[in-house]
Amino acid sequence: MTGSNLKILVVDDSNTIRRSAEIFLKAGKYEVMLAEDGFDALAKVSDCHPDLIFCDIMMPRLDGYQTCAIIKRNAKFADVPIVMLSSKDGVFDKARGRMAGAQDYLTKPFTKDQLLNAVTQFGVAAQGDVA
């Protein structure tokens, strides 16, 4: 599957992480949007309707758990897969992400393959009736 029409939002307060994810995803031919915090992410979700969201947990103002929960509470975006990003890989952090509505969890720093595998896993589902 080519990603040419799959829109992916990357939310992270680290410019380095955002740029790395953007480079990896654009190499996979995906359309990439970037947000630097939860509030920025909420505006972009509403404006751009992404097919998949990668969201950092530790961010100022509105953390990733809160951002994820707000997105999932909106019926229009409840089915958009969200993959949490964090430097923590504890069981508690992963469980809390799932409770907020996240489908998966990637530990930073992630590799290009890990990121693209997550897109393949959730991006196909986000496309709906792709058989």
NORKACOR-V82718 format. One record per helix or strand. SS is the DSSP state (~ for helix, > for strand). FROM is the first residue (numbers start at 1). LEN is the number of residues. If there is no record, write none. Layout:
# NORKACOR-V82718
SS_FROM_LEN ; SS_FROM_LEN
This chain:
# NORKACOR-V82718
>_7_5 ; ~_15_13 ; >_31_5 ; ~_38_11 ; >_52_5 ; ~_64_10 ; >_81_6 ; ~_91_10 ; >_104_4 ; ~_112_15
